[in-house]
Amino acid sequence: MKTIFALLGAALMLSSCGDTLKLADKGRSDYRIVVAADADSLTRLTAERFQAYFRQISQAELPIVTASEASAGGREIVFGADTSKLADLGSDGFVIFTDGKRINIQGGTPRGTMNGMYTLLDDYLGCRKYSAAVEVIPQREKVTLPEHIYDRQVPVITFRDTHYRGTNDQGYIDWHKLSHDSTGGKPDWGFWCHSFGQLLPAEEYFKTHPEYFALVGGSRATTQPCLSNPAVLEIMCDNLAEAMAAKPEAKYWSVSSNDNFGYCQCPLCAEADSIEGSPTGSVIRFVNKVAERFPDKVISTLAYQYSRAAPKVTKPRENVNIMFCNIECNRSQPIATDSTSASFRRDMEEWAALTDNILVWDYVIQFKNLVSPFPNFHTLQPNIRYFVDNNVVAMFEQGNREVGGEFADLRAYLISKLMWNPSANADSLMNDFLNGYYGPAGVHIKEYINLITNNLIQSGKGLSIFGAPTDGADSYLSPENLAIYEGCFERAEAAVNKQPEYLERVRIARQSLRYAELEQTKLDPYGPHGIYVKAADGSWKTNPEYTKKLEAFVALCKQEGVTRLSEWHTTPDEYLEMMSRISVVRQEGNLSFEKPVTLSPAPHPKYNRDADKILTNGIHGSNDYKIQWLGWDAPQFEAVVDLGSEREIAKVTATYLQTLTDWIFFPKKVTFYVSSDGVDYHPAGMQSQPEVDRSVAVGSRDFSSAIGRKGRYVKVVTDGVGICPPWHLGAGSKAFAFMDEIIVE
């Protein structure tokens, strides 16, 4: 591990020596706050903020004066840099030290001085900022500091971004020494990532110059540019120069792949990739050429998915930053020791051997299910330390861009603290947060976190950022374990039952269990933990307990201000509508209910769960394509329902899913046939959709036809999109079609 700080914690050790400086006593103080007469605005703001916080702590008003007005007795709290005494503090580092009765907070820059001020509040005066809305400022009659302090802190991670909505509060940013601004933006960056589409807009060039774009599966597609085409280099450099002129203060500019796998496979690009050992080859060679044109800027590029491996021959130029992404990694174990992360470690370490200019893009939540239990706290610090050991100087910890999410404030707090000091005691940080944020309930929530984490580890299960609470239903999220976890929260709520602020936070934390329970009802809707109960007449009705849990969950989400339950879709109201829809069994008037189905060809092996039942069990699927849906990557497939006897058929409906980010499209055409003998089929109707409806990112749609004839067998023939279209992130690859229910009326 590299040296993170020089003499970090020395002051805390010295504080036990007995000698103290008395800053305030019973609302009175002899101290003054001192800044230079020509102090910049940020240093003055630092002094004013300290003055306000100290007033809350002690009820004492410390005047702010210039150095010429300071008292001869040396009872001063001095903010500002003394560059003659400071070295190697960088833009964020600082030193806090005592000199007689004087307390000095000096940064290498004004930002460093502000960082030192917040450390003085946090580490020495017991103040906390747990979230944008939750601040703890202790009230003290007597305020003291150790007489001998020397605390020098210089972070090795020089760019620190958490990407949580709550961390965009300016007070939180400053307190936790983060690098983004109050909009979540990055002031030192021009383009942040996935910039090929900005530098070579497909809508401007693809029609007239398809050769500027990737050759994928034998056809040109807008997925990525063709990086071996000389014209592409000129166009992208011209557009980059124009963008730089519009934002000259930005030092970092991303020249990086679009968010898809469709890299160019033309002979020249393929040759470069072959020499370099992976598709990284054409990327790094191209980016080096761009960086050569702009030597006074840092050109950043993604090592992501197909470009994650380090090149075998070409080194990145000195002014090239590698934005290295670990999207594929398992989160149930630390990367350094996880057997499934071996290839990631190889790539990480090979990049570290080539450059010390690496920004890691880390993912710390479950993006498809933002409220779901995601017990990865035990991996946060080991992973950050592993990155630091491998030349990482900047970190983007991608959390939840939406409001809320499972333990959002806790996770953001821990990450912020650990990015500043990767060697901090993570368990102590967590305990401090839980006790401060949840009050007397904190110990019970810690019990829950320990239980679910240990159960996950013992299960041997992986933890994917694209997973779901159904993945752990047979282990750490089993119904039996969920009941035990509920007990922890019962005790937590009881502990703060008369403290409404704490109680609301506990109930919000409990939402993850509610969500897991709701999602798992879809695994066995008719089972003991399912959606339905059998009525006296033998029909299936919605379980009232299910409805109660669903409505309570959605109501609290809305009260909290939760915007999405999945990264790109599903508002709380949409979730209520979707889950209410699947809570009704289509049994009455449904001739196909529980009738046998023959499928040809069979669904894809990964998406054929309960293939003999799914299409006629009366249950509509939700947005989760893994449950209550069957999936095909064949261009055409058919399903035949045997009604058991010849019946008068009025209408047939088949339901399909579209999830564009998962390469799932509504079909182009659905044709319905009816037969009396299962041999001779007569066309009975058709519904088509020739063009992909790009307005539906995620959603379901019914394809239906009026029939008006008798028959025993109903055949539904589905013509899918076949191949992902040129504009899609999977251009040239097989497209999927997912069907869930055939209703015959």
TORGUPA-694505 format. One record per residue (C-alpha): x, y, z. Coordinates in steps of 0.5 Angstrom, whole numbers, plus 500, padded with zeros to 3 digits. Last residue first. Layout:
XYZ ...
# end
This chain:
377468449 384466448 390469452 397467451 402470456 409471457 413472450 420475450 423477443 431477443 436480437 442477435 448481434 449486428 448492432 448491439 448498442 442499437 443504431 444499426 438495428 439488432 438482428 432478428 427483429 422478431 417474427 412471432 407465430 401464435 398457434 391456437 388449437 381447438 377451433 371455432 371462429 370469430 378471431 379478433 386479433 392481439 399483440 399486447 405490449 410490455 415496457 422498457 425503453 419504449 420511445 424507440 418503437 422498432 419499425 414494422 410493427 405488425 398485428 395478424 389475424 385468423 390464418 387457418 391451420 391444418 394439422 392440429 385437428 380443429 386449427 386456428 392461426 394468429 400472426 405476430 409481426 415485427 416483434 417487440 425488442 429485447 437487446 438488454 438496453 432496449 428492454 421490450 416485452 411481449 404479450 399474446 392476445 387471442 380473441 373470440 374463439 368458439 371452442 373445440 376441445 382440449 384448448 391446445 395452445 401452439 407457440 411459434 418461433 421466428 428470428 431466433 433469439 428467443 425468451 420466455 417470461 414469468 421471471 428473467 425478463 424483469 419488467 413484470 410478467 403477466 400471470 394466467 398460467 398459460 404462457 409460463 407453464 411448459 417453459 417453466 424457466 426457458 430463458 437461459 436455454 433460449 426458448 424451444 423452436 418450436 413451442 408446444 403449450 398445454 392448457 393452464 388457462 387457455 380458455 380465459 373467461 375467468 382465469 387471468 390471475 390478477 397480481 401481475 397488473 398490481 405489480 406493474 401499476 405499483 412499479 410505475 407509480 414508484 418510478 420504473 426506468 433508467 437505473 431501476 427503482 426510480 425517483 425516490 422522494 422519501 414520501 414517494 418511496 414510503 407510499 410505494 412500500 406501503 402499497 406493495 405490502 398491503 397488496 401482498 397481505 391482501 393475497 390476490 385471488 385464485 379460484 377454487 370457489 372458497 378462494 385460493 390465495 395469490 401473490 406468493 410467499 406460501 406458493 401461487 406466485 412462486 418466483 414472482 413473490 420474490 420481488 415483493 419480499 426483496 422490496 420490503 427488505 430494501 425498504 427497511 432502510 426507509 423505515 429506519 430513517 423514519 424512526 430516527 426522525 420520529 423519536 418515540 419508536 426509536 428502539 422499537 424501530 430497531 428491534 423490528 428492524 433486526 426481526 425483519 432480518 430474521 424473517 428475510 433469512 427464512 424467506 431466503 435472501 442469503 440463500 435460495 432467494 439470493 438471485 431473486 433479490 436482483 442482479 445487474 450490479 452482480 453479487 456472487 454466491 458462496 453462501 457463507 459470504 452472503 450469510 455473513 453479509 446479511 448477518 453483519 448488516 442486520 446486526 449493524 441495523 440493530 446497533 444503529 437503532 439507538 441513534 439512526 444517523 449518529 449510531 449508524 455513522 459512527 459504527 460505519 466509520 469504526 468498521 472502515 478504520 481509515 487506510 484508504 483515506 480521502 477515498 475511504 471517507 467519501 466511500 463510507 459517507 456515500 454508502 451510509 447515505 444511500 443505504 439502499 436507494 434514495 434519489 436517482 444518480 445512485 452510486 458510481 465511485 469515480 476514483 483518481 490516482 490509481 497506480 495499482 496499490 491505490 486500486 487494491 486499497 479502494 477494493 479492500 475498503 469497499 468490499 465489506 460493504 457489499 451487502 446489496 439489498 434491493 432499493 436500486 434494483 437494476 443498478 445494484 450498487 457500488 460500481 467503480 470507474 478507476 482513473 489511471 495516470 500511473 502508466 504501463 505497469 499499472 495497465 498490466 496490473 489492472 488487466 491481470 486483476 480483471 482476469 482474476 476477478 472470478 477467484 476473488 482475493 484482490 477484487 474483494 468478495 461479494 461484489 463480482 466484477 464485470 463493470 470494473 472500469 479503467 479510465 486511462 488518462 493520456 498526457 504521458 502517451 499510452 504505451 503501444 505493444 501489448 495493449 492493456 485489456 479493458 477495451 471490449 468492456 471498458 478501458 475508457 479514454 482520457 486526453 489530458 490537455 497541453 499536448 493537444 495534437 499528440 493526445 489525438 494520435 495517442 487516442 487513435 493508437 489506444 483505441 485500435 489496440 484496445 480491441 485485443 492483443 495489440 497486434 491483433 487489434 491493429 490488424 482488426 482496425 485495418 481489416 474492418 472489425 470496428 467496435 460494436 460492444 456498446 457504451 460509446 468509446 472514448 475521447 474524454 477531455 481533461 484540463 477544462 479552463 478553455 471551455 468553448 475553445 476546448 469544444 472547437 478543438 474536439 470537433 476538429 480532432 474528431 473530424 481529422 481522426 475520422 478522415 484518417 479511417 483507422 478508428 472506424 467510429 463506434 455503434 453507428 453500424 456498417 455491415 459485415 458483422 460490424 464495420 464501425 463508422 466513418 465508412 458510412 459517409 453520407 448517411 452516417 455523417 450528421 446523424 452519426 455524430 463524430 465527436 459527440 458519439 465518440 464521447 462515451 466519457 467525461 467531456 470537458 473536465 476540470 469542473 466535474 459535474 454532479 450539479 453541486 460540483 464534483 471533486 469531493 473533500 467530504 465537508 466541501 462536497 457535503 456543504 455544496 449538496 451534490 452528495 445527496 444525488 450520489 455520484 461518489 467522486 474523488 480526484 487526487 487519490 493519494 490524499 495529502 494529510 499533515 497533522 501536527 498537534 501539541 496542546 491538544 484541543 479544548 472546548 468547554 460548555 459543549 454542544 455537539 454539531 451533528 449534521 443530517 440533511 446533506 448526509 452524515 455531516 459530523 462534528 466531534 471537535 478534533 476529527 470532524 471540525 478540524 478535518 473541516 478546517 483542513 479541507 478548507 485550507 486545501 481548497 485555498 491551496 497548499 493548505 494551512 490550518 494553524 492553531 496558536 497557543 504555542 505553535 499548534 499544527 494542522 497541515 493541508 493537502 488538496 491541491 498538492 501538499 508537496 511542500 509547505 513552509 515558504 508556502 504559508 497557506 491560510 487559516 489561523 486560529 489565534 490565541 497568540 498573546 499578541 492578539 491579531 489585528 495585523 494578521 487580519 481579523 475574524 471575531 470568535 463568537 462563543 455559543 460553544 458548538 454552534 458558535 464554532 460552526 459559524 466561525 468555521 464557516 466564516 474562516 473557510 469563506 475568507 479562505 475561499 475569497 482570497 486572503 489579502 489581509 491574511 486570515 486570523 480567527 480570534 481566541 479569548 473565548 466565552 460561551 461557558 468556556 472556549 478554546 482551552 488548549 490542552 496538556 494531558 498527553 492523551 491528545 498526542 495520539 490524536 495529533 499524530 493521526 496522520 503523520 504523513 498521509 497515504 503512504 503507498 500500500 
# end
